[in-house]
Amino acid sequence: MYTVKGKADKDTLLTEHMPLVKRLAHHMKAKLPPSVEVDDLVQAGMIGLLDAISRYEETHGAQFETYAVLRIRGAMLDELRNSDWLPRSLRQNMRKVEAAMSTLQQRLGRPPSESEVAKSLKLSLADYQEMLGDGGGHQLVYYEDFHDEDGNDSFLDRYASDDDADPLRSLLDGDFRQAVIDAINALPEREKMLMGLYYEEELNLKEIGAVMGVSESRVSQLHTQAVARLRASLRERSWTGPA
């Protein structure tokens, strides 16, 4: 892997880590709308891998693969953001879901059921579930979440204590990480299990469906709903402070 000069052989690194790019692309594609092509993710991921190879130094103190995963995922997310893969209308729908969940949670003192959220939105259960399916790929954090549409500070700014730091890094190093853990622990058991299978065990939606005894599309709906619950919980905590 190394030349006589002690430098990493770029061609070897590229060849050995191409399967990693494809695996990450397929894992990310599993929670995205059908309009997103896995080949586009792979292409973006390869750019991220090349960038990782050109920037990596052993003095970073991390294994190359650990560093490469960060650069590959970052490149894929940049591609998704630039292509505006989740239309504004769908994001607006998901904000309505989050608002309904927050209101019901305060009133009921527990996570609302799907039927309760659907009723609050004046939708049939089938229409609500279709909305969740359309919102596949809804994320916990969007770049726009750091500022609202009027340019004012939004709820994520409240977790980022250092204005000079990278905002995402500030979130991960601060109270945000614990807030996410608390929010996941408060999820209904079924959705908590789904999140564990997806993010900890790294199963895809089809595999999770087999474990849970439901269809892949149903897993996608439940994932979208779980993310909406987390966002609603984090937004509420940002206003009320830690419990």
Helices and strands as residue ranges (DSSP letters): H 10-29, H 38-55, G 58-60, H 64-82, H 88-108, H 114-120, H 125-134, G 143-146, G 155-158, H 167-173, H 175-185, H 189-195, I 196-200, H 205-212, H 216-240
